[in-house]
Structure formats: structure tokens, C-alpha cells
Amino acid sequence: EVQLVESGGGLVQPGGSLRLSCAASGFTFSIYAMNWVRQVPGKGLEWVSGINAGRGAGGDGNIAYGDSVQGRFTISRDDAKNTLYLDMDSLKPADTAVYYCTKVTYKWWNFGMENWGTGTLVTVSS
């Protein structure tokens, strides 16, 4: 059974930083692309970032970001630990949302997302 468990959310002041983690299990993590998606309470979903499977897994390790987080957020993966990360810097109140880790159906991030974690809440406020 695929399991994705996010952690690292919390309350942070504007301009601050947080690191989100997503512990994956139940599948061969290294051969799949992964994404981060967020949802502002009461609003729609917003794709945040994606990372392809690495070269050793037949991918290319390429990374992509949504316009609203480009230059502030960094996605990474540790295939040895089956863990996905999202480092968030220069946080803004507009970044307040529930952040979800998602497993993609293939090794490229822009394919469909088939599994979702339960999410972790990030609140940016003074």
C-alpha cells in the first residue's frame, strides 16, 4: 500500500523558512516523479513543484516550480531514504496552505498524480 506522510509544517513569520518532508513507503520511490501541491483553505489546488526520477532510475532528475514559488522554494529527494523535501524560504502570508506530497504515475513530474498524502499545514503570519 502506497503511503505518503508529510511533516514539517507549522507557524512561521513572514520572511521565515521551513522544510517540509514527505516519507514514502509501499512503492519503489526512486523510479517515480513526485510533486508538491498546496491548497489554501476554502480554495482550489495549486501545483507547487515537481521533480523527475533520477538518472539512475531512467529519469533525468529535472525540477520545475510554479511561478508563485520560483526562486524561493527548493524541491529535492533522497532516494536512499525514500523521502521528498520542500525547502521554503522568504515565506509570505500567501504561502499559507495545506501542502500535499503526491506520487506521479511515471518518472516525469508532469504526468498524472495518483497518490496523495494527508497534508501538512503551513501558516505564515506575524
Protein Blocks (a to p, Z undefined) as FASTA:
>chain_A
ZZdddehiacddehiacddddddehiafklpccddddddehiacddfbdcdddfknopno
pacddfklgokaccdddfklopacdddehiafklgccddddddfbfbfkbccfbdcebja
ddddZZ
